[in-house]
Amino acid sequence: MSTTPPGTAIHAHALTRSFGAVHAVRGISIDIARGEIVGPDGAGKTTIMRMLAGVLRPDSGEIRLEDIDVVAAPERAKAALSYMPQRFGLYEDLSVAENISFYGELFGVPRKTQRTRSDQLLEAAGLVSFRQRLAGQLSGGMKQKLGLVCALIHTPRVLLLDEPTTGVDPVSRRDFWEILYNLRESGVTIVLSTAYMDEAERCSRLALLHAGEIRQCDTPARLKQVMPGALLAIAAPDPRAVHDALVDTPGVLGVLLMGDRVHVRVDDAARRTPELIVRLAGKTIEHATIAPVEPGIEDVFVALVGSGSAA
């Protein structure tokens, strides 16, 4: 049994988990520092979250939350962490205050502490005026913020969030992230998965998962640096025609539709730019402009773990 490295909130080593013939997690190892936000995205993320939370036993490997062996003592670990799954268990026929009280009792938080902590969290979440509203009458964004308040009522050291903002409106997503940043400043370690690439950009570190394996794990800035090739942005009246014209072109490593533009990853920007202009002209695609562009996380993800010609 290894020990948790100094300054590490969660230490996971060689985790595996299969469901019949499906290998959901394949030898995952990662150390997560205190107060750090990490955003895993891709196949196997929910399984990893559930193992870190102690609600799913790995087939092999170890997990330590600071001084706690999560696999051997999951109940002890639950007092130090909080897990908010994709469908958080709010009771829609209870009020906001009653839901918070229920989770406070569940975690054994003293009543006086509950009241103080509840007031603080409701203020931070902008839910003070909704204290007596039934949870079932809240908007999607408010429900997610209430779920976060309930998850934080016992002051966990580690917060596990599985796609917490999926289906949430942009304003509520912004508010949600403001709460997360404040939590990080107070020393809470946050592990989250997200389907939104703009959220991935906000993480301290980002783990890119594919087929149950971590392909890359680093800061967003460093991940962009290791992306193979150079990125060009092509603007044209018909982006789909540009995409179809450049797939399987020599020197083109990947083509990705990005709204009204096409991101094209090439092996050599200086050499390939004039070649691409000629090819587009030969496909009767006019008025196309080509310019170098800094890659985003979506470009990195597709380059490192996805299909090179993703649409």
Salt bridges, closest charged atoms under 4 A:
ASP31 OD1 - HIS11 ND1 2.43
GLU36 OE2 - ARG205 NE 2.97
ASP59 OD1 - ARG17 NH1 3.99
GLU66 OE2 - ARG34 NE 3.36
GLU66 OE1 - ARG157 NE 2.72
ASP67 OD2 - ARG76 NH2 3.22
GLU75 OE2 - LYS78 NZ 3.03
GLU92 OE2 - LYS143 NZ 2.99
GLU105 OE2 - ARG111 NE 2.31
ASP119 OD1 - ARG131 NH1 3.21
GLU163 OE2 - LYS45 NZ 2.91
ASP175 OD2 - LYS145 NZ 3.56
ASP175 OD1 - ARG174 NH2 3.46
ASP198 OD2 - ARG173 NH2 2.88
GLU199 OE2 - ARG173 NE 3.19
GLU201 OE1 - LYS224 NZ 3.06
GLU213 OE1 - ARG215 NE 3.64
ASP218 OD1 - ARG222 NH1 3.67
ASP244 OD1 - ARG240 NH1 3.75
ASP244 OD1 - HIS243 ND1 3.06
ASP267 OD1 - ARG272 NE 2.85
GLU275 OE2 - ARG271 NE 3.75
GLU275 OE1 - ARG272 NH1 2.81
GLU286 OE1 - HIS287 NE2 3.94
ASP299 OD1 - HIS263 ND1 2.91
